[in-house]
């Protein structure tokens, strides 16, 4: 073949080859990017769609938890947050003072209401769940995150449940928690702002580690108990009936109904 035809032919072949190679590489890069995007979305298991309803309309979103404040009870009706494996740390920080939460429109209760009341300033989002940074730890000392708890309850069965929740967070690489006092019925009050003393406290834990949601929930009397916290396991439906709170209103009905009806202790390691 004449050289004057060979060179143009070679150039044409190389050009076509580069075109298809470039097109293939773009598609491959696009596929990788899409996979990464999907992985990132899958890792964000819990978002604001898991927040409960608010019976007071006073939702406050902090950096490390979200709450719904009840002014008449001078405490949160619920505190919600995700507890990840990375949150679990042995960091030791100097214990800060409790301070009022100015993000609450009416300002949360003065910590002095608890002084000499006979009740602990019981954390709802425990300080122990937020030791990965001082900012996170410090935020748990807002008075919007505390409720009057019997000392032996706080240091006993409630603490044992909190320890178990950390175990689940480690095991399942993150869980979602909603907790608070049952602010219904005849309750004592303490302090000059009449802070309600819940007769019971609830805690709801949700796991989505395998792509299928499961939940476990408890309502425990605010008094000393030597019982296992498993003895106080209830359905989320029961807590909704007691509190008037709709816990997962943004989830699809099928997922919500399944979560709220279940009491499957074996799924959470109970033998």
N, C-alpha and C positions, 0 to 999 in steps of 0.2 A: 504494500500500500504506500502511496506517495506520502512523504513526510509532512507535506503541507496539510494533509487530511488527518494524519496520526495525532499531532499535537492538539488540534481542536477537539478530537474525539476523546482523548485522555482527560482534557480539561472538563469536558461535559460530564464524563463518568464520575470524576472526582467531585464535581459540584453537586451532582445528584446524590452521591453517597453521603456527602456532608449534610445535605438538606435532610435526608431521612434519619441520619444519625442524630442530628440536632433535634429533630422532631421527637425521636424516641427518648432522648435524654430529658427533654422538657416534660414529656408525659410521665417519665419515671420520677422526676423531681416532684411533679405535682402529686403523684401517688404517695410519695413519702411524706410530703407536707400534709396531705389529707389524713394519713394514718396518725401522724403526730397530733394533729388537731383533735382527732377522735379520742386519742389517748388522754389528752389534757382534759377534754370534756368528761371522760369517764372518771377521771381522778377527782373532779369537783362533784362529789356525791351529794352534798347537802348545800342548798342555797336558801334564799328567802322564801321559796315555795314551801319550805317545811315549817315556817313560822305559824304558831297558833293564831286564832282570832283573839282580839282584845275586847274584853267586855267594858273597858273604860275609855278606849280611844287614845290612850296615852302610851304609845310605843316609843321606846328610846333605843336607838342603835348605837352601841359603843363599838370600839375596835375589836373587842374580844368576847363580847356577848351582846344579846339583844334582850330587852325586857318590856313588859307591859306593867305600868305602875298604877296601883290603886290608891288614890289620895285618901279615901275614907279609912283605909286600913293602914296607911303609911308604910307600904311595902309593895314589892312586885307581886302581881298575881301569877306571873311566870317569868322565868329566866331561861333563855334558849341559847345553846351554843354547840359547836362541834368540838369534840375532843379527839385530836389526832395523836398518832404515835409520837410525832415530833414535839408535841406539847408536854410529853412526859419527861421530866428532867429532875435531877437531884440538886439543881441550883438552890443555894441558900441566900435569901435576901433579908435585909433588915426589915422587920415588920413595921409597916407604915401606920399612921393614925387613920381611923375611919373619918371620912369627910362626906358632907352632903353632896348629892348629885345635882348639880345646877343645870344639867341637861333635862331634868324633869321640870316641866313647866311650873309646877307648884313648889319645887325644891323638895327633895326627899327628907325623911325624918332626921332630926338631930340625934347623933349617937348617944347623947346624954339621957335620952329616954330610957335607955337600957341600964343605966347606972343604978346599982343597988336594987334592981328589979327582981333578981333571982333567976334571970334568964340570960343565956348566952346570946351574943350577937352572931347568930348562925349564918354562915355563908350559904348562898344558893348556888352560885358558881364557885366551887371551892378554890381557895388560894392555891391548893396543891395541884389543881388542874391547869394552872397558869404559871408554872415556874420556868418556862423556857425564856422569858425575858422579864426584866423588872417592870417595864411598862404594862405587860399583861398581868403580872402579879399585883401591881399597885392598883390596877383598875378594879380588882375584886373587893377592894376596901371602900368602895362607894357605898353609902348607906342604903341605896336603892337595891343593893345586892344582899341585904341581910334581913333576917326575920327572927323573932324571939323563939329560941329553942331551949327546952329543958336540957340542962348540962349533961345528964347521963344519957339522954337520947342522942344529943349531938356528938358526944365522945364515944358512944356505944354503937347501937344498931345502925344509925345514920352514917357514922364513919365507916363501919364495915361495908355498907352498901357503896359508899364513895370509893373505897379501895377496890371493890369488885368491878365497878365501872371502869376504873383505870386498867384493870386486868383485861376487860373486854376491849377497851380501846387499843391496847397492845396486840391482842389476839387478832382482832378484825381490822387492824390498821385504820382505826377511826370509827367513832360512833357519834350519833346526834342525841343531845340530851335536852329535855324540857323538865323543869322542876319548880316547885313553889309550895306554899302553904295552901291548904283548903280554906279559903276565906268565906266560909258560910257557917250558919248556925250561931249558937251563943258562944261568944269568945270573950275571954278576959282582955283587958287592955293594960298597957303600961305607959308610964311617962306622961309628961304634960301635953303631948300631942296625941295621946290615946292610941298608941300603936297596938294593933290587934295581935293577939297571941293565938295562932292557929292550933286547933285541937289535933290536926293531922297534917302530914306533909306527903306530897306525891313526887315521884320521879319516873319519867318515861325515857327509855333508851331505845334507839333505832340503829340497826346495822344494815348496811347495803353492800357488804364486801364482795359477795358472790353474784351481784347483779339482781338478786332477789331480796326484797326488804323483809326484815323480821323485826319484831318489837317485843319488849318486856316492860312491864309497868308495876309500880308499887304504891300503896297508900299505907303509911305507917303512923300510928298514934304518937303524938309529941310527949312521950313519957318513957321511962326506962323499960327496956325489954331484953331478955336473954334469948328470945326466940331467933330463929334464922329469918333473915329478911325475906327469904322465899315464901315464908308463911303468909306474907302480906302481898303476894302477887295478885294483881287484878287485871282486868281488861282495860284498855284505854276508854272504851265505851262507859265503863263504870266511873272513871275519873271525870269524864265529860258530864255525866249525870250529877255528880257531886259538886262540880265547880261551875258549870254553865259555860265552859270554854270548849270551842271546837278546835281540836288540836292540829289537824292536818287538812284544812279546808281547800288548799290549792292542789292537792294531789288528786289524781283521777279517782273516781268513785270506787273502782275495783280495788286499787291499791289501798286506799283509805279504809274501806270496809274490812279488808283482810287484816290490815295492821291493827285496827281498833277492836276487833273481835277476839284476836288470838290470845291464849294463855298457854304457851308451849315452853315449859321450863326446860325440857330436854334439849331444845334447840340452843339453849344458852348454857348447856353443860351441867344441868341439874340431874343427878342420877336418881 
